[in-house]
Amino acid sequence: MPRPLRFVAQPWTPFELTWRCIQGRFLMRPGPEANRRIVGVIGQAMRLYAGDVRLYFAGGTCNHIHVVGAFRDAEAKARWVCHVRTNLSKELGALYDWRGCHWEGRSSDIAILDEATLFERLVYLAGQATKAGLVRRAADWPGVPWIQAVTEGRPLVGVWYDRTRLHRLRMAWAARPTGRRGRRPALADVAETRVVELTPPPMWAESSEGEQRARWREVIEVAEARYPAPGRVLGPAGVLRADPHARPERSKRSPAPAVHASSRAQRVAWWEAYRAFVGAYRAAMQALRAGIEGCGFPPEGCRPVRMAPAPGG
């Protein structure tokens, strides 16, 4: 079965993005340096695509991450996702000595069609760690403090390593005479601080900051009640001791829905719009292959790479 086309029916439609580690391995295991790198990569992506992305929340465990956000269009979503997935793979792979593919398959991108469903998805993300029996309370998760950021206003500060600049510095260092080289450039020489700023979900956008934090606390309370921790939990210390190369004995996986919505009518309408989009996209591709100039691709999707504008263009 072919992969579905990337489709954003309306600008700024919320999406839930899910990225799972290869073979279910714990390559997203948290830790002080891992947390800084995760925030740094996302912060760099937010800087590159400022104005095209609104990030609401994120959550996950040691072997996957969920992100909820909205995007200007399908191309902005594709570029942002590509940047984050690629650089998370590089940074965490370098940290945990893992070479090769970091992720299992393509990103799972599911549109969220209404505010009630968006609330439910935020609850689901907030309950990931307790549901998996990793910690007793959601705020005890030793990973990136997404929960503290939305409930307490704690800033999300990370580090971005400019590896392109590091390569250039090392090439220049190697070109010098041996006696004049000095210290070999290190990763710390190209470290840059990045801050991730979360956007309030649309249903709370008009509320005051205090009201927004109260709503987020409600999300956490509902998550802990709906996804309680089992009798015994691994605990934050146990999570930090986990082997990043380990994998669970069995993985519980259920098929992902095509779309998140509160009613059948919304899902039916979305499917009708998607089928119309696929028809228009295939017709445009046939015209492009035939050499017809000016073939119009539907704006809800991504144009072929050779026709897509450059980042920032």
Secondary structure, DSSP 8 states (H G I E B T S, - for coil): --------SSTTEEEEEEEEBGGG--TT---HHHHHHHHHHHHHHHHHTTTTEEEEEEEE-SSEEEEEEEESSHHHHHHHHHHHHHHHHHHHHHHTT--S--BSSS-EEEEE-SHHHHHHHHHHHHTHHHHTTS-SSGGG--S--HHHHHHH---EEEEEE-HHHHHHHHHHHHHS-GGG--S---GGGGEEEEEE-----GGGTTS-HHHHHHHHHHHHHHHHHHS---SS--HHHHHHHS-TT---SS-------SEE-SSHHHHHHHHHHHHHHHHHHHHHHHHHHTT-TT----TTS---GGGS--TT-
